[in-house]
Amino acid sequence: MAGDKDDASTDIEKNVKAFAKDISTAATKVLSDSADKKKKSKDKKDSKKDADPPEITFVLDNNPVTKSRTPAEQAAEVADGKSWVCWGAHMADKARHVVMKVDDKVSWEPKKVFGDDFAEFKKQWASAMKSNSLKNAAGGDGWNDTDSFHLELADSKISHTDERVTACFEEYVRLTREKGKGKNDNFEKDYASKLKPYIDAAEKKKPAAEKVQ
């Protein structure tokens, strides 16, 4: 059904929690190993004490919109410019997000946190994804710059002919043509041909006086 959400058969939360544990250990080690190398490379006469590297932890994001989504919820995310498709893995309850914490404080800037060690961090991220059977937001392997903390199961995006996609398109058009929500320009450009029938249907519903404005 188009309104269904949670899927009892999915392993996504188990896999993402295991991933979060693995990458937390690996990420902290990346910074620790880097700090040790820098200390060893310094002149022995330099007695200045270096700060200990931070502890990095990743946890499952418990915000409801980062879990399973109905077509209406997905449409709202698209209208808000936070998602770009009407067939994402969240709609199949096969995607989750993680949150990064640095010494227990949430951070959304991994490039800043890891600095010169960011490339090594991305290698560890890709390894943890592979060992836990996860893909990125594009359905591929490794780090994704666009939606970095999104993780999903392989082949989890729903079919474009699924009734949930139809419901998502209809709700997106309702939100942006009837309810005053802003349009997602990239979404409308990329999927203009798919959107057209829904936009045309919405236009037919408008009173004649409103159509000529």
C-alpha positions in Angstrom: 0.0 0.0 0.0 1.1 3.5 -0.7 0.9 4.5 3.0 3.0 1.7 4.4 6.1 2.6 6.3 8.1 0.2 8.4 9.2 -3.1 6.9 9.8 -5.8 9.4 12.0 -7.7 6.9 14.6 -5.0 6.5 18.0 -5.3 8.0 18.9 -1.6 7.6 19.0 -0.6 11.3 21.0 -3.6 12.3 23.5 -3.0 9.5 23.8 0.8 10.1 24.3 0.3 13.9 27.1 -2.2 13.1 28.5 0.3 10.6 28.4 3.1 13.2 30.3 1.0 15.7 33.0 0.0 13.1 33.5 3.5 11.7 33.6 5.1 15.2 36.6 2.9 16.1 38.3 3.4 12.7 37.8 7.2 12.6 39.1 7.7 16.1 42.2 5.5 15.2 42.8 7.6 12.1 43.2 10.8 14.2 45.1 9.0 16.9 47.6 7.5 14.4 48.0 10.8 12.7 48.7 12.6 16.0 51.3 9.9 17.0 53.1 10.4 13.6 53.2 14.2 14.1 54.6 13.8 17.6 57.4 11.5 16.4 58.3 13.8 13.6 58.8 16.8 15.9 62.2 17.9 17.1 62.9 16.4 20.5 63.7 19.8 21.9 60.2 20.9 21.3 58.6 20.1 24.6 55.2 21.7 23.8 52.4 19.3 24.8 50.0 18.5 21.9 46.3 18.2 22.7 45.0 14.6 22.5 43.0 13.9 19.4 39.2 13.9 19.8 37.1 10.7 20.1 34.9 10.2 17.1 31.6 8.4 17.4 28.9 7.8 14.9 25.3 6.9 16.0 22.0 6.2 14.3 20.1 9.4 13.5 16.8 9.0 15.3 15.1 11.9 13.6 11.9 10.4 12.0 12.5 11.9 8.6 15.9 10.0 8.3 14.1 6.7 8.8 11.2 5.2 6.8 9.0 7.7 4.9 5.5 7.6 3.4 5.1 9.1 -0.1 3.7 12.3 1.5 6.7 12.6 3.8 9.1 12.0 0.8 7.2 14.6 -1.2 7.6 17.1 1.6 11.4 16.4 1.7 11.6 17.0 -2.1 9.7 20.2 -1.8 12.0 21.4 0.9 15.0 20.7 -1.2 16.2 18.0 1.2 15.7 15.1 -1.2 15.7 14.8 -5.0 13.6 11.8 -6.0 10.3 10.2 -5.5 11.6 6.6 -5.3 14.3 6.8 -2.6 15.3 4.0 -0.3 13.7 5.7 2.7 10.3 4.9 1.1 11.2 1.2 1.1 12.4 1.5 4.8 15.9 0.5 3.6 17.8 3.7 4.3 19.1 5.4 7.5 21.3 8.3 8.4 24.1 8.5 11.0 25.2 11.4 13.1 28.9 12.2 13.8 30.0 13.3 17.2 33.4 14.8 18.1 34.0 14.3 21.9 30.3 13.9 22.2 29.4 17.1 20.3 27.5 16.7 17.0 29.5 17.9 14.0 28.4 18.0 10.3 31.9 19.0 9.1 34.0 15.8 8.6 36.4 17.5 6.2 37.2 20.1 8.8 37.5 17.5 11.6 39.8 15.2 9.7 41.8 17.8 7.8 44.8 16.2 6.1 43.5 12.8 7.2 40.2 13.1 5.4 41.3 10.9 2.5 42.2 8.1 5.0 38.9 8.6 6.8 37.1 8.1 3.5 39.0 4.9 2.9 37.9 3.6 6.3 34.3 4.7 5.7 34.2 2.8 2.4 35.6 -0.3 4.2 33.0 -0.1 6.9 30.2 0.3 4.3 31.4 -2.8 2.4 31.8 -5.0 5.5 28.2 -4.1 6.6 26.6 -4.5 3.1 25.7 -0.8 2.7 25.6 1.6 -0.2 25.7 5.4 -0.4 22.9 7.8 -1.4 23.6 7.2 -5.1 23.4 3.4 -4.6 27.2 3.2 -5.0 30.2 2.4 -2.9 32.2 4.7 -0.6 31.8 8.3 0.5 29.2 10.5 -1.1 29.8 14.2 -1.0 26.1 15.1 -1.7 24.3 13.2 1.1 27.3 12.0 3.1 25.7 10.4 6.2 23.0 8.5 4.2 23.3 4.8 4.1 21.1 2.2 2.4 20.9 -1.4 1.4 21.8 -2.5 -2.1 19.1 -2.2 -4.8 16.7 -0.6 -2.3 15.3 2.2 -4.4 11.7 1.5 -5.4 10.6 1.0 -9.0 9.5 4.1 -10.9 6.2 2.4 -11.6 5.4 1.7 -8.0 2.2 3.3 -6.7 4.2 5.0 -4.0 6.0 7.0 -6.6 2.7 8.2 -8.1 1.5 9.2 -4.6 4.7 11.1 -4.0 4.5 13.0 -7.3 0.8 13.9 -6.7 1.6 15.2 -3.2 4.7 17.2 -4.4 2.5 18.9 -7.0 -0.2 19.5 -4.4 2.3 21.1 -2.0 3.9 23.3 -4.6 0.9 24.3 -6.7 -1.9 24.4 -4.1 -0.3 24.8 -0.6 2.3 27.4 -1.3 5.5 25.3 -0.9 8.5 26.4 -2.8 9.5 24.4 -5.9 12.5 22.2 -6.1 14.0 23.5 -9.3 16.5 20.7 -9.8 13.9 18.1 -9.2 11.5 19.8 -11.7 14.2 20.1 -14.3 15.5 16.5 -14.0 12.1 14.9 -14.0 10.1 17.4 -16.1 8.5 14.7 -18.3 7.5 12.6 -15.3 6.0 15.6 -13.5 4.1 17.0 -16.4 1.0 14.8 -16.2 0.6 15.6 -12.5 1.1 19.3 -13.1 -1.4 19.2 -16.0 -3.9 17.5 -13.8 -3.5 20.1 -11.0 -4.0 22.9 -13.5 -7.3 21.4 -14.7 -8.6 21.5 -11.2 -8.0 25.2 -10.8 -10.9 27.6 -11.3 -10.9 29.4 -14.7 -10.2 32.8 -13.1 -7.1 31.4 -11.3 -5.7 29.9 -14.5 -5.4 33.2 -16.4 -3.6 35.0 -13.6 
